[in-house]
Amino acid sequence: MSSTITLFEILTLAGALIGVYFKLQTEIGKLKGRIAMLEKQELQVMSMLEKLVVSVDELKLLL
């Protein structure tokens, strides 16, 4: 057995590396989308909590 790498092995490795790169880029894109969605939801929750605090303060004044 020779210890040299054949052209077929080099092409196979290159193809695998390119495939992994594109798969990781796709996953990164999905994660960025999820982060944006979670940040938007966080802002909505904070807004709702602020409204709740105002309502509770109004109830305290009525009591």
CHARMM-style PDB file with segment names, atoms N, HN, CA, C and O in Angstrom:
ATOM      1  N   MET     1       0.842  -1.188   0.000  1.00  0.00      PROA
ATOM      2  CA  MET     1       0.000   0.000   0.000  1.00  0.00      PROA
ATOM      3  C   MET     1       0.880   1.241   0.000  1.00  0.00      PROA
ATOM      4  O   MET     1       1.853   1.340   0.748  1.00  0.00      PROA
ATOM      5  N   SER     2       0.524   2.151  -0.829  1.00  0.00      PROA
ATOM      6  HN  SER     2      -0.267   2.071  -1.436  1.00  0.00      PROA
ATOM      7  CA  SER     2       1.279   3.398  -0.854  1.00  0.00      PROA
ATOM      8  C   SER     2       0.639   4.389   0.105  1.00  0.00      PROA
ATOM      9  O   SER     2      -0.557   4.313   0.387  1.00  0.00      PROA
ATOM     10  N   SER     3       1.429   5.299   0.593  1.00  0.00      PROA
ATOM     11  HN  SER     3       2.401   5.361   0.364  1.00  0.00      PROA
ATOM     12  CA  SER     3       0.930   6.265   1.567  1.00  0.00      PROA
ATOM     13  C   SER     3       0.520   7.578   0.910  1.00  0.00      PROA
ATOM     14  O   SER     3       0.239   8.557   1.601  1.00  0.00      PROA
ATOM     15  N   THR     4       0.484   7.601  -0.399  1.00  0.00      PROA
ATOM     16  HN  THR     4       0.712   6.805  -0.960  1.00  0.00      PROA
ATOM     17  CA  THR     4       0.077   8.829  -1.080  1.00  0.00      PROA
ATOM     18  C   THR     4      -1.441   8.898  -1.167  1.00  0.00      PROA
ATOM     19  O   THR     4      -2.132   7.879  -1.194  1.00  0.00      PROA
ATOM     20  N   ILE     5      -1.927  10.103  -1.210  1.00  0.00      PROA
ATOM     21  HN  ILE     5      -1.366  10.930  -1.189  1.00  0.00      PROA
ATOM     22  CA  ILE     5      -3.372  10.320  -1.318  1.00  0.00      PROA
ATOM     23  C   ILE     5      -3.713  10.429  -2.798  1.00  0.00      PROA
ATOM     24  O   ILE     5      -3.099  11.194  -3.541  1.00  0.00      PROA
ATOM     25  N   THR     6      -4.691   9.659  -3.201  1.00  0.00      PROA
ATOM     26  HN  THR     6      -5.190   9.037  -2.597  1.00  0.00      PROA
ATOM     27  CA  THR     6      -5.078   9.676  -4.611  1.00  0.00      PROA
ATOM     28  C   THR     6      -5.976  10.872  -4.905  1.00  0.00      PROA
ATOM     29  O   THR     6      -6.529  11.495  -3.998  1.00  0.00      PROA
ATOM     30  N   LEU     7      -6.104  11.168  -6.160  1.00  0.00      PROA
ATOM     31  HN  LEU     7      -5.655  10.662  -6.897  1.00  0.00      PROA
ATOM     32  CA  LEU     7      -6.951  12.277  -6.595  1.00  0.00      PROA
ATOM     33  C   LEU     7      -8.399  12.042  -6.176  1.00  0.00      PROA
ATOM     34  O   LEU     7      -9.101  12.983  -5.804  1.00  0.00      PROA
ATOM     35  N   PHE     8      -8.842  10.798  -6.236  1.00  0.00      PROA
ATOM     36  HN  PHE     8      -8.272  10.034  -6.538  1.00  0.00      PROA
ATOM     37  CA  PHE     8     -10.213  10.464  -5.826  1.00  0.00      PROA
ATOM     38  C   PHE     8     -10.428  10.794  -4.355  1.00  0.00      PROA
ATOM     39  O   PHE     8     -11.462  11.353  -3.989  1.00  0.00      PROA
ATOM     40  N   GLU     9      -9.464  10.455  -3.512  1.00  0.00      PROA
ATOM     41  HN  GLU     9      -8.624  10.001  -3.809  1.00  0.00      PROA
ATOM     42  CA  GLU     9      -9.584  10.744  -2.083  1.00  0.00      PROA
ATOM     43  C   GLU     9      -9.592  12.243  -1.820  1.00  0.00      PROA
ATOM     44  O   GLU     9     -10.332  12.726  -0.963  1.00  0.00      PROA
ATOM     45  N   ILE    10      -8.771  12.972  -2.556  1.00  0.00      PROA
ATOM     46  HN  ILE    10      -8.170  12.579  -3.252  1.00  0.00      PROA
ATOM     47  CA  ILE    10      -8.737  14.428  -2.393  1.00  0.00      PROA
ATOM     48  C   ILE    10     -10.072  15.039  -2.797  1.00  0.00      PROA
ATOM     49  O   ILE    10     -10.595  15.910  -2.102  1.00  0.00      PROA
ATOM     50  N   LEU    11     -10.625  14.584  -3.916  1.00  0.00      PROA
ATOM     51  HN  LEU    11     -10.201  13.876  -4.480  1.00  0.00      PROA
ATOM     52  CA  LEU    11     -11.920  15.106  -4.367  1.00  0.00      PROA
ATOM     53  C   LEU    11     -13.033  14.735  -3.394  1.00  0.00      PROA
ATOM     54  O   LEU    11     -13.934  15.536  -3.141  1.00  0.00      PROA
ATOM     55  N   THR    12     -12.973  13.525  -2.849  1.00  0.00      PROA
ATOM     56  HN  THR    12     -12.242  12.874  -3.054  1.00  0.00      PROA
ATOM     57  CA  THR    12     -13.975  13.097  -1.873  1.00  0.00      PROA
ATOM     58  C   THR    12     -13.903  13.965  -0.625  1.00  0.00      PROA
ATOM     59  O   THR    12     -14.927  14.411  -0.108  1.00  0.00      PROA
ATOM     60  N   LEU    13     -12.689  14.201  -0.144  1.00  0.00      PROA
ATOM     61  HN  LEU    13     -11.856  13.839  -0.564  1.00  0.00      PROA
ATOM     62  CA  LEU    13     -12.510  15.060   1.028  1.00  0.00      PROA
ATOM     63  C   LEU    13     -12.991  16.481   0.755  1.00  0.00      PROA
ATOM     64  O   LEU    13     -13.666  17.081   1.591  1.00  0.00      PROA
ATOM     65  N   ALA    14     -12.649  17.014  -0.404  1.00  0.00      PROA
ATOM     66  HN  ALA    14     -12.101  16.526  -1.084  1.00  0.00      PROA
ATOM     67  CA  ALA    14     -13.067  18.371  -0.753  1.00  0.00      PROA
ATOM     68  C   ALA    14     -14.593  18.460  -0.828  1.00  0.00      PROA
ATOM     69  O   ALA    14     -15.186  19.423  -0.341  1.00  0.00      PROA
ATOM     70  N   GLY    15     -15.218  17.467  -1.432  1.00  0.00      PROA
ATOM     71  HN  GLY    15     -14.736  16.685  -1.828  1.00  0.00      PROA
ATOM     72  CA  GLY    15     -16.677  17.453  -1.513  1.00  0.00      PROA
ATOM     73  C   GLY    15     -17.318  17.384  -0.142  1.00  0.00      PROA
ATOM     74  O   GLY    15     -18.311  18.062   0.126  1.00  0.00      PROA
ATOM     75  N   ALA    16     -16.745  16.561   0.726  1.00  0.00      PROA
ATOM     76  HN  ALA    16     -15.939  16.011   0.509  1.00  0.00      PROA
ATOM     77  CA  ALA    16     -17.285  16.440   2.084  1.00  0.00      PROA
ATOM     78  C   ALA    16     -17.135  17.754   2.840  1.00  0.00      PROA
ATOM     79  O   ALA    16     -18.061  18.185   3.528  1.00  0.00      PROA
ATOM     80  N   LEU    17     -15.984  18.388   2.715  1.00  0.00      PROA
ATOM     81  HN  LEU    17     -15.232  18.038   2.156  1.00  0.00      PROA
ATOM     82  CA  LEU    17     -15.769  19.662   3.402  1.00  0.00      PROA
ATOM     83  C   LEU    17     -16.716  20.743   2.896  1.00  0.00      PROA
ATOM     84  O   LEU    17     -17.235  21.536   3.682  1.00  0.00      PROA
ATOM     85  N   ILE    18     -16.940  20.776   1.597  1.00  0.00      PROA
ATOM     86  HN  ILE    18     -16.518  20.132   0.958  1.00  0.00      PROA
ATOM     87  CA  ILE    18     -17.876  21.753   1.032  1.00  0.00      PROA
ATOM     88  C   ILE    18     -19.292  21.474   1.533  1.00  0.00      PROA
ATOM     89  O   ILE    18     -20.030  22.402   1.866  1.00  0.00      PROA
ATOM     90  N   GLY    19     -19.668  20.205   1.586  1.00  0.00      PROA
ATOM     91  HN  GLY    19     -19.069  19.451   1.316  1.00  0.00      PROA
ATOM     92  CA  GLY    19     -20.990  19.843   2.090  1.00  0.00      PROA
ATOM     93  C   GLY    19     -21.179  20.244   3.540  1.00  0.00      PROA
ATOM     94  O   GLY    19     -22.225  20.778   3.910  1.00  0.00      PROA
ATOM     95  N   VAL    20     -20.171  19.991   4.365  1.00  0.00      PROA
ATOM     96  HN  VAL    20     -19.321  19.558   4.065  1.00  0.00      PROA
ATOM     97  CA  VAL    20     -20.242  20.365   5.782  1.00  0.00      PROA
ATOM     98  C   VAL    20     -20.336  21.880   5.917  1.00  0.00      PROA
ATOM     99  O   VAL    20     -21.100  22.385   6.740  1.00  0.00      PROA
ATOM    100  N   TYR    21     -19.564  22.604   5.114  1.00  0.00      PROA
ATOM    101  HN  TYR    21     -18.943  22.194   4.446  1.00  0.00      PROA
ATOM    102  CA  TYR    21     -19.591  24.067   5.168  1.00  0.00      PROA
ATOM    103  C   TYR    21     -20.996  24.593   4.874  1.00  0.00      PROA
ATOM    104  O   TYR    21     -21.507  25.437   5.610  1.00  0.00      PROA
ATOM    105  N   PHE    22     -21.617  24.104   3.811  1.00  0.00      PROA
ATOM    106  HN  PHE    22     -21.202  23.418   3.213  1.00  0.00      PROA
ATOM    107  CA  PHE    22     -22.952  24.583   3.458  1.00  0.00      PROA
ATOM    108  C   PHE    22     -23.996  24.163   4.489  1.00  0.00      PROA
ATOM    109  O   PHE    22     -24.929  24.917   4.766  1.00  0.00      PROA
ATOM    110  N   LYS    23     -23.850  22.976   5.054  1.00  0.00      PROA
ATOM    111  HN  LYS    23     -23.092  22.364   4.829  1.00  0.00      PROA
ATOM    112  CA  LYS    23     -24.777  22.534   6.096  1.00  0.00      PROA
ATOM    113  C   LYS    23     -24.670  23.446   7.321  1.00  0.00      PROA
ATOM    114  O   LYS    23     -25.682  23.845   7.897  1.00  0.00      PROA
ATOM    115  N   LEU    24     -23.439  23.769   7.710  1.00  0.00      PROA
ATOM    116  HN  LEU    24     -22.617  23.444   7.242  1.00  0.00      PROA
ATOM    117  CA  LEU    24     -23.252  24.647   8.860  1.00  0.00      PROA
ATOM    118  C   LEU    24     -23.775  26.056   8.578  1.00  0.00      PROA
ATOM    119  O   LEU    24     -24.335  26.694   9.470  1.00  0.00      PROA
ATOM    120  N   GLN    25     -23.602  26.538   7.371  1.00  0.00      PROA
ATOM    121  HN  GLN    25     -23.147  26.019   6.647  1.00  0.00      PROA
ATOM    122  CA  GLN    25     -24.122  27.858   7.022  1.00  0.00      PROA
ATOM    123  C   GLN    25     -25.649  27.879   7.101  1.00  0.00      PROA
ATOM    124  O   GLN    25     -26.241  28.867   7.536  1.00  0.00      PROA
ATOM    125  N   THR    26     -26.276  26.791   6.682  1.00  0.00      PROA
ATOM    126  HN  THR    26     -25.795  25.988   6.329  1.00  0.00      PROA
ATOM    127  CA  THR    26     -27.734  26.688   6.771  1.00  0.00      PROA
ATOM    128  C   THR    26     -28.184  26.694   8.229  1.00  0.00      PROA
ATOM    129  O   THR    26     -29.144  27.375   8.589  1.00  0.00      PROA
ATOM    130  N   GLU    27     -27.479  25.929   9.064  1.00  0.00      PROA
ATOM    131  HN  GLU    27     -26.699  25.376   8.771  1.00  0.00      PROA
ATOM    132  CA  GLU    27     -27.822  25.883  10.487  1.00  0.00      PROA
ATOM    133  C   GLU    27     -27.633  27.252  11.136  1.00  0.00      PROA
ATOM    134  O   GLU    27     -28.453  27.667  11.955  1.00  0.00      PROA
ATOM    135  N   ILE    28     -26.569  27.948  10.780  1.00  0.00      PROA
ATOM    136  HN  ILE    28     -25.902  27.610  10.115  1.00  0.00      PROA
ATOM    137  CA  ILE    28     -26.325  29.281  11.329  1.00  0.00      PROA
ATOM    138  C   ILE    28     -27.449  30.226  10.919  1.00  0.00      PROA
ATOM    139  O   ILE    28     -27.902  31.037  11.727  1.00  0.00      PROA
ATOM    140  N   GLY    29     -27.898  30.131   9.686  1.00  0.00      PROA
ATOM    141  HN  GLY    29     -27.530  29.473   9.029  1.00  0.00      PROA
ATOM    142  CA  GLY    29     -29.011  30.964   9.225  1.00  0.00      PROA
ATOM    143  C   GLY    29     -30.285  30.694  10.008  1.00  0.00      PROA
ATOM    144  O   GLY    29     -31.004  31.623  10.378  1.00  0.00      PROA
ATOM    145  N   LYS    30     -30.562  29.416  10.261  1.00  0.00      PROA
ATOM    146  HN  LYS    30     -29.978  28.662   9.960  1.00  0.00      PROA
ATOM    147  CA  LYS    30     -31.748  29.063  11.049  1.00  0.00      PROA
ATOM    148  C   LYS    30     -31.644  29.619  12.464  1.00  0.00      PROA
ATOM    149  O   LYS    30     -32.612  30.162  12.997  1.00  0.00      PROA
ATOM    150  N   LEU    31     -30.460  29.481  13.072  1.00  0.00      PROA
ATOM    151  HN  LEU    31     -29.674  29.039  12.639  1.00  0.00      PROA
ATOM    152  CA  LEU    31     -30.278  29.961  14.441  1.00  0.00      PROA
ATOM    153  C   LEU    31     -30.395  31.482  14.524  1.00  0.00      PROA
ATOM    154  O   LEU    31     -30.939  32.008  15.495  1.00  0.00      PROA
ATOM    155  N   LYS    32     -29.891  32.187  13.520  1.00  0.00      PROA
ATOM    156  HN  LYS    32     -29.449  31.760  12.732  1.00  0.00      PROA
ATOM    157  CA  LYS    32     -30.032  33.645  13.505  1.00  0.00      PROA
ATOM    158  C   LYS    32     -31.499  34.037  13.429  1.00  0.00      PROA
ATOM    159  O   LYS    32     -31.926  34.991  14.079  1.00  0.00      PROA
ATOM    160  N   GLY    33     -32.270  33.302  12.635  1.00  0.00      PROA
ATOM    161  HN  GLY    33     -31.923  32.527  12.107  1.00  0.00      PROA
ATOM    162  CA  GLY    33     -33.702  33.564  12.543  1.00  0.00      PROA
ATOM    163  C   GLY    33     -34.411  33.316  13.860  1.00  0.00      PROA
ATOM    164  O   GLY    33     -35.285  34.086  14.259  1.00  0.00      PROA
ATOM    165  N   ARG    34     -34.034  32.244  14.532  1.00  0.00      PROA
ATOM    166  HN  ARG    34     -33.324  31.619  14.208  1.00  0.00      PROA
ATOM    167  CA  ARG    34     -34.651  31.938  15.827  1.00  0.00      PROA
ATOM    168  C   ARG    34     -34.298  32.988  16.867  1.00  0.00      PROA
ATOM    169  O   ARG    34     -35.141  33.371  17.678  1.00  0.00      PROA
ATOM    170  N   ILE    35     -33.051  33.455  16.845  1.00  0.00      PROA
ATOM    171  HN  ILE    35     -32.366  33.144  16.186  1.00  0.00      PROA
ATOM    172  CA  ILE    35     -32.636  34.493  17.791  1.00  0.00      PROA
ATOM    173  C   ILE    35     -33.446  35.761  17.564  1.00  0.00      PROA
ATOM    174  O   ILE    35     -33.911  36.381  18.520  1.00  0.00      PROA
ATOM    175  N   ALA    36     -33.617  36.145  16.316  1.00  0.00      PROA
ATOM    176  HN  ALA    36     -33.240  35.641  15.540  1.00  0.00      PROA
ATOM    177  CA  ALA    36     -34.398  37.344  16.006  1.00  0.00      PROA
ATOM    178  C   ALA    36     -35.835  37.188  16.490  1.00  0.00      PROA
ATOM    179  O   ALA    36     -36.414  38.126  17.039  1.00  0.00      PROA
ATOM    180  N   MET    37     -36.409  36.005  16.289  1.00  0.00      PROA
ATOM    181  HN  MET    37     -35.938  35.243  15.844  1.00  0.00      PROA
ATOM    182  CA  MET    37     -37.779  35.755  16.727  1.00  0.00      PROA
ATOM    183  C   MET    37     -37.881  35.839  18.252  1.00  0.00      PROA
ATOM    184  O   MET    37     -38.822  36.430  18.782  1.00  0.00      PROA
ATOM    185  N   LEU    38     -36.909  35.245  18.956  1.00  0.00      PROA
ATOM    186  HN  LEU    38     -36.145  34.765  18.526  1.00  0.00      PROA
ATOM    187  CA  LEU    38     -36.931  35.275  20.417  1.00  0.00      PROA
ATOM    188  C   LEU    38     -36.745  36.691  20.953  1.00  0.00      PROA
ATOM    189  O   LEU    38     -37.368  37.061  21.948  1.00  0.00      PROA
ATOM    190  N   GLU    39     -35.904  37.478  20.312  1.00  0.00      PROA
ATOM    191  HN  GLU    39     -35.398  37.178  19.504  1.00  0.00      PROA
ATOM    192  CA  GLU    39     -35.729  38.864  20.745  1.00  0.00      PROA
ATOM    193  C   GLU    39     -37.017  39.650  20.556  1.00  0.00      PROA
ATOM    194  O   GLU    39     -37.370  40.480  21.393  1.00  0.00      PROA
ATOM    195  N   LYS    40     -37.720  39.392  19.460  1.00  0.00      PROA
ATOM    196  HN  LYS    40     -37.433  38.718  18.779  1.00  0.00      PROA
ATOM    197  CA  LYS    40     -38.991  40.075  19.219  1.00  0.00      PROA
ATOM    198  C   LYS    40     -40.010  39.671  20.285  1.00  0.00      PROA
ATOM    199  O   LYS    40     -40.733  40.517  20.811  1.00  0.00      PROA
ATOM    200  N   GLN    41     -40.063  38.382  20.599  1.00  0.00      PROA
ATOM    201  HN  GLN    41     -39.475  37.694  20.172  1.00  0.00      PROA
ATOM    202  CA  GLN    41     -40.991  37.912  21.622  1.00  0.00      PROA
ATOM    203  C   GLN    41     -40.635  38.493  22.983  1.00  0.00      PROA
ATOM    204  O   GLN    41     -41.521  38.801  23.780  1.00  0.00      PROA
ATOM    205  N   GLU    42     -39.342  38.644  23.250  1.00  0.00      PROA
ATOM    206  HN  GLU    42     -38.622  38.394  22.603  1.00  0.00      PROA
ATOM    207  CA  GLU    42     -38.917  39.221  24.524  1.00  0.00      PROA
ATOM    208  C   GLU    42     -39.418  40.654  24.650  1.00  0.00      PROA
ATOM    209  O   GLU    42     -39.866  41.069  25.719  1.00  0.00      PROA
ATOM    210  N   LEU    43     -39.340  41.405  23.563  1.00  0.00      PROA
ATOM    211  HN  LEU    43     -38.976  41.069  22.695  1.00  0.00      PROA
ATOM    212  CA  LEU    43     -39.834  42.781  23.584  1.00  0.00      PROA
ATOM    213  C   LEU    43     -41.338  42.815  23.830  1.00  0.00      PROA
ATOM    214  O   LEU    43     -41.835  43.681  24.549  1.00  0.00      PROA
ATOM    215  N   GLN    44     -42.060  41.870  23.231  1.00  0.00      PROA
ATOM    216  HN  GLN    44     -41.656  41.166  22.647  1.00  0.00      PROA
ATOM    217  CA  GLN    44     -43.508  41.808  23.436  1.00  0.00      PROA
ATOM    218  C   GLN    44     -43.828  41.479  24.893  1.00  0.00      PROA
ATOM    219  O   GLN    44     -44.739  42.063  25.479  1.00  0.00      PROA
ATOM    220  N   VAL    45     -43.079  40.547  25.473  1.00  0.00      PROA
ATOM    221  HN  VAL    45     -42.339  40.073  24.997  1.00  0.00      PROA
ATOM    222  CA  VAL    45     -43.309  40.163  26.869  1.00  0.00      PROA
ATOM    223  C   VAL    45     -43.008  41.341  27.787  1.00  0.00      PROA
ATOM    224  O   VAL    45     -43.751  41.596  28.735  1.00  0.00      PROA
ATOM    225  N   MET    46     -41.924  42.057  27.511  1.00  0.00      PROA
ATOM    226  HN  MET    46     -41.321  41.850  26.741  1.00  0.00      PROA
ATOM    227  CA  MET    46     -41.582  43.217  28.338  1.00  0.00      PROA
ATOM    228  C   MET    46     -42.682  44.275  28.260  1.00  0.00      PROA
ATOM    229  O   MET    46     -43.021  44.897  29.267  1.00  0.00      PROA
ATOM    230  N   SER    47     -43.233  44.477  27.080  1.00  0.00      PROA
ATOM    231  HN  SER    47     -42.958  43.971  26.262  1.00  0.00      PROA
ATOM    232  CA  SER    47     -44.315  45.442  26.912  1.00  0.00      PROA
ATOM    233  C   SER    47     -45.542  45.011  27.711  1.00  0.00      PROA
ATOM    234  O   SER    47     -46.179  45.831  28.373  1.00  0.00      PROA
ATOM    235  N   MET    48     -45.863  43.734  27.646  1.00  0.00      PROA
ATOM    236  HN  MET    48     -45.345  43.069  27.108  1.00  0.00      PROA
ATOM    237  CA  MET    48     -47.017  43.224  28.389  1.00  0.00      PROA
ATOM    238  C   MET    48     -46.790  43.354  29.893  1.00  0.00      PROA
ATOM    239  O   MET    48     -47.716  43.684  30.634  1.00  0.00      PROA
ATOM    240  N   LEU    49     -45.573  43.098  30.345  1.00  0.00      PROA
ATOM    241  HN  LEU    49     -44.821  42.829  29.744  1.00  0.00      PROA
ATOM    242  CA  LEU    49     -45.275  43.217  31.773  1.00  0.00      PROA
ATOM    243  C   LEU    49     -45.370  44.666  32.243  1.00  0.00      PROA
ATOM    244  O   LEU    49     -45.830  44.932  33.353  1.00  0.00      PROA
ATOM    245  N   GLU    50     -44.938  45.597  31.405  1.00  0.00      PROA
ATOM    246  HN  GLU    50     -44.564  45.382  30.503  1.00  0.00      PROA
ATOM    247  CA  GLU    50     -45.059  47.009  31.763  1.00  0.00      PROA
ATOM    248  C   GLU    50     -46.525  47.401  31.907  1.00  0.00      PROA
ATOM    249  O   GLU    50     -46.887  48.123  32.837  1.00  0.00      PROA
ATOM    250  N   LYS    51     -47.368  46.930  30.992  1.00  0.00      PROA
ATOM    251  HN  LYS    51     -47.074  46.344  30.237  1.00  0.00      PROA
ATOM    252  CA  LYS    51     -48.803  47.208  31.085  1.00  0.00      PROA
ATOM    253  C   LYS    51     -49.384  46.590  32.353  1.00  0.00      PROA
ATOM    254  O   LYS    51     -50.236  47.188  33.010  1.00  0.00      PROA
ATOM    255  N   LEU    52     -48.920  45.397  32.689  1.00  0.00      PROA
ATOM    256  HN  LEU    52     -48.228  44.911  32.156  1.00  0.00      PROA
ATOM    257  CA  LEU    52     -49.403  44.721  33.890  1.00  0.00      PROA
ATOM    258  C   LEU    52     -49.021  45.501  35.137  1.00  0.00      PROA
ATOM    259  O   LEU    52     -49.832  45.634  36.054  1.00  0.00      PROA
ATOM    260  N   VAL    53     -47.813  46.013  35.185  1.00  0.00      PROA
ATOM    261  HN  VAL    53     -47.154  45.906  34.440  1.00  0.00      PROA
ATOM    262  CA  VAL    53     -47.367  46.797  36.337  1.00  0.00      PROA
ATOM    263  C   VAL    53     -48.212  48.054  36.480  1.00  0.00      PROA
ATOM    264  O   VAL    53     -48.595  48.424  37.590  1.00  0.00      PROA
ATOM    265  N   VAL    54     -48.502  48.711  35.367  1.00  0.00      PROA
ATOM    266  HN  VAL    54     -48.191  48.411  34.465  1.00  0.00      PROA
ATOM    267  CA  VAL    54     -49.341  49.911  35.409  1.00  0.00      PROA
ATOM    268  C   VAL    54     -50.729  49.552  35.928  1.00  0.00      PROA
ATOM    269  O   VAL    54     -51.289  50.284  36.744  1.00  0.00      PROA
ATOM    270  N   SER    55     -51.286  48.449  35.473  1.00  0.00      PROA
ATOM    271  HN  SER    55     -50.832  47.854  34.810  1.00  0.00      PROA
ATOM    272  CA  SER    55     -52.619  48.028  35.919  1.00  0.00      PROA
ATOM    273  C   SER    55     -52.618  47.684  37.401  1.00  0.00      PROA
ATOM    274  O   SER    55     -53.558  48.028  38.117  1.00  0.00      PROA
ATOM    275  N   VAL    56     -51.585  47.015  37.861  1.00  0.00      PROA
ATOM    276  HN  VAL    56     -50.822  46.735  37.279  1.00  0.00      PROA
ATOM    277  CA  VAL    56     -51.499  46.667  39.284  1.00  0.00      PROA
ATOM    278  C   VAL    56     -51.377  47.934  40.123  1.00  0.00      PROA
ATOM    279  O   VAL    56     -51.981  48.032  41.191  1.00  0.00      PROA
ATOM    280  N   ASP    57     -50.607  48.897  39.649  1.00  0.00      PROA
ATOM    281  HN  ASP    57     -50.117  48.818  38.781  1.00  0.00      PROA
ATOM    282  CA  ASP    57     -50.491  50.161  40.373  1.00  0.00      PROA
ATOM    283  C   ASP    57     -51.837  50.871  40.459  1.00  0.00      PROA
ATOM    284  O   ASP    57     -52.162  51.455  41.492  1.00  0.00      PROA
ATOM    285  N   GLU    58     -52.623  50.828  39.385  1.00  0.00      PROA
ATOM    286  HN  GLU    58     -52.359  50.353  38.545  1.00  0.00      PROA
ATOM    287  CA  GLU    58     -53.952  51.435  39.400  1.00  0.00      PROA
ATOM    288  C   GLU    58     -54.852  50.721  40.405  1.00  0.00      PROA
ATOM    289  O   GLU    58     -55.628  51.362  41.114  1.00  0.00      PROA
ATOM    290  N   LEU    59     -54.747  49.400  40.465  1.00  0.00      PROA
ATOM    291  HN  LEU    59     -54.116  48.879  39.889  1.00  0.00      PROA
ATOM    292  CA  LEU    59     -55.547  48.641  41.433  1.00  0.00      PROA
ATOM    293  C   LEU    59     -55.151  49.000  42.860  1.00  0.00      PROA
ATOM    294  O   LEU    59     -56.011  49.099  43.736  1.00  0.00      PROA
ATOM    295  N   LYS    60     -53.880  49.191  43.095  1.00  0.00      PROA
ATOM    296  HN  LYS    60     -53.183  49.110  42.383  1.00  0.00      PROA
ATOM    297  CA  LYS    60     -53.423  49.579  44.434  1.00  0.00      PROA
ATOM    298  C   LYS    60     -54.026  50.921  44.833  1.00  0.00      PROA
ATOM    299  O   LYS    60     -54.421  51.118  45.982  1.00  0.00      PROA
ATOM    300  N   LEU    61     -54.092  51.834  43.879  1.00  0.00      PROA
ATOM    301  HN  LEU    61     -53.771  51.673  42.945  1.00  0.00      PROA
ATOM    302  CA  LEU    61     -54.661  53.147  44.176  1.00  0.00      PROA
ATOM    303  C   LEU    61     -56.151  53.047  44.497  1.00  0.00      PROA
ATOM    304  O   LEU    61     -56.660  53.785  45.340  1.00  0.00      PROA
ATOM    305  N   LEU    62     -56.844  52.132  43.823  1.00  0.00      PROA
ATOM    306  HN  LEU    62     -56.430  51.532  43.138  1.00  0.00      PROA
ATOM    307  CA  LEU    62     -58.279  51.975  44.062  1.00  0.00      PROA
ATOM    308  C   LEU    62     -58.563  51.341  45.418  1.00  0.00      PROA
ATOM    309  O   LEU    62     -59.601  51.597  46.026  1.00  0.00      PROA
ATOM    310  N   LEU    63     -57.641  50.519  45.882  1.00  0.00      PROA
ATOM    311  HN  LEU    63     -56.797  50.311  45.387  1.00  0.00      PROA
ATOM    312  CA  LEU    63     -57.848  49.860  47.170  1.00  0.00      PROA
ATOM    313  C   LEU    63     -57.440  50.812  48.250  1.00  0.00      PROA
ATOM    314  OT1 LEU    63     -57.526  50.478  49.432  1.00  0.00      PROA
TER     315      LEU     63
END
